[in-house]
Amino acid sequence: MRAFFMFLIPLALVAACQPAPPAADRVFVNGAVYTVDEERSWAEAVAVTDGQIVFVGSSADAADWIGESTEVTDLKGQLMLPGFHDSHAHVLIGVYTGENCDLLRVPTIEQVESVLRQCTDLGGFGDERWILGGGWGEWLFDDAAPSKRLLDELFPERPVYLESSFGHSAWVNSRALEIAGIHRETVVGEDGVIVRDPETGEAAGALHDSAMMLVKNVLPEMSMQYRLESVRGGITMLHEHGITAIIEPGVDEGIIAPLLELSDAGEFDVRALVSLSPMGWNAGVFDDGIYDFIAKRDQWRRPNLDVDSVKIYLDGVIEVGTSPLLEPYLVEEWGSGPFFYTQEKVNEYFTRLDAMGIQVHVHAIGDAAIRQALDGFEVMRERNGISENRHHITHLQLIHPDDRPRFGELGIGATFQSLWAYPDPAAMELDVPILGEERAWQMYPIRSVHETGGRINGASDYWVTDLNPLLAIEAAITRQDPWTNEGPTLNESERVDLETMIDAYTINGAYTMKLEDQQGSVEVGKRADLVVLDRNLFEIPSYEISDANVTMTIFNGRTVYPRSE
């Protein structure tokens, strides 16, 4: 016993002689800090110096890090999490695409008309004074195809381009069709549809998938100042929702330019991985342009901006029949839907991009397109071996049960927009008649993919759906409408728990961006990208998660919401 106490004496002397740590720049105390570390541990306090976390632990121990100049924030029991990652959001390009004539969540065609009448006062862009915007619901129109007649009546002289809420259809008027040169003889590939008047054969006013590019390619050029302000607005929106990192898909050179300018000016307060896509919807352009485009990426990299990713569209959307299915649609003329590429081309693209160190970011919605992507990744691994790239597939509306374990087996990320994972009556009104009850109620199998080893990423697909991660987290847990907390559930067996969805929006998102060693959890040595919520999600019913509010977003140790410092 004496020997034991003699051993303790030197330890006590050493401890007493340990110098106090240097004062931190900021210390957060009295919080409920869910760290998302390997043990999923909790803490009370966090200290930050030079934008980096230097301490995680108790409020009492945090006192050692407080000096005369330290900014101390009392969290008063609020929940602190790693900053949210949105792994698929069109924020930096979607803001200026959709901010004009906003039809998102307008529930009836009568109200759509009312909003459109107000849009007549918009200034538009360029000499032609285009009316731009979108968000209209496919379910409002027969065959998800609106007619140009209403737009012609409201805007007889001004061209109109309005994207759908799914982002895979456009509603245009006669003036826009004229400017784009679309007429009775205009043809597009299998990856696009020009909806035509059955009597005249003329374009009826709806364009699907690659056909949209015929009009998008003639839209007026937006000024750099407008693009800069749009990106600034997008970053502000991200901060308001506690989002500190995103994967921005479908980015061309025109979008990269304002990102570079803001980054060089020190105004790019978000971690972004952009997925390059110069060819838009035009599948056949991929061969000709993408590799030259990729060659420029070295000059585009910035401290908060990574460009080592390419987006490939393998299909369109189920709702207009442009996603290939393993079993035919119930709409006879749609058959099983078109493939955009042959399997051989998919194998070639994936293998070549992987060998170049490029992350492949795949758009795949139908179960046949998802299988094609997984088959392509399997061939890629056979040819290249296991790489450091973090490939992932986004949207994942229908996944055959045989393919769900393959995400884990192949190491392919599964990026779900879980805010779609509830039986929205309007969406089900579209999906059930074309898929049948059984397939429609099996959509978005998040739990099945997770439990078979797949890494789940959280994403919004803004501006197609709401940017708020808390809405998506709640929907994934309840599989009910998170706005009303009413109605049926979409396949209750696919519910996941809160921990899984927080992982999806934090550490898993960081992993997909190759940043898991730098962010995604609250740990010493990682960046101080954090979010504070006004209530503890672990202590409230799941149907109240979306009622929580972001009270503070911290980026690089600075509070960027609700105030900038």
Sequence and secondary structure as in RCSB ss.txt:
>XXXX:A:sequence
MRAFFMFLIPLALVAACQPAPPAADRVFVNGAVYTVDEERSWAEAVAVTDGQIVFVGSSADAADWIGESTEVTDL
KGQLMLPGFHDSHAHVLIGVYTGENCDLLRVPTIEQVESVLRQCTDLGGFGDERWILGGGWGEWLFDDAAPSKRL
LDELFPERPVYLESSFGHSAWVNSRALEIAGIHRETVVGEDGVIVRDPETGEAAGALHDSAMMLVKNVLPEMSMQ
YRLESVRGGITMLHEHGITAIIEPGVDEGIIAPLLELSDAGEFDVRALVSLSPMGWNAGVFDDGIYDFIAKRDQW
RRPNLDVDSVKIYLDGVIEVGTSPLLEPYLVEEWGSGPFFYTQEKVNEYFTRLDAMGIQVHVHAIGDAAIRQALD
GFEVMRERNGISENRHHITHLQLIHPDDRPRFGELGIGATFQSLWAYPDPAAMELDVPILGEERAWQMYPIRSVH
ETGGRINGASDYWVTDLNPLLAIEAAITRQDPWTNEGPTLNESERVDLETMIDAYTINGAYTMKLEDQQGSVEVG
KRADLVVLDRNLFEIPSYEISDANVTMTIFNGRTVYPRSE
>XXXX:A:secstr
 HHHHHHHHHHHHHHHHS      SEEEES EEE  STT  EESEEEEETTEEEEEE HHHHGGG  TT EEEE 
TT EEEE EEESS  HHHHHHHHSSEE TT  SHHHHHHHHHHHTT   STTTT EEEEEE GGGSGGG   HHH
HHHH SSS EEEEETTSSEEEE HHHHHHHT  TT    TTEEEEE TTT SEEEEEEEGGGHHHHTTS    HH
HHHHHHHHHHHHHHHTTEEEEEEEEE HHHHHHHHHHHHTT   SEEEEEE TTTT GGGHHHHHHHHHTTGGGT
 BTTEE  EEEEE    GGGT S  SS  SSGGGTT   SS HHHHHHHHHHHHHTT EEEEEE SHHHHHHHHH
HHHHHHHHH S S   EEEE     GGGTTHHHHHT EEEE GGG S  HHHHHHHHHHH HHHHTT   HHHHH
HTT  EEE   TTSS   HHHHHHHHHH S TTT  S  S GGG   HHHHHHHHTHHHHHHTT TTTSSS  TT
SB  EEEESS GGGS GGGGGG  EEEEEETTEEEES   
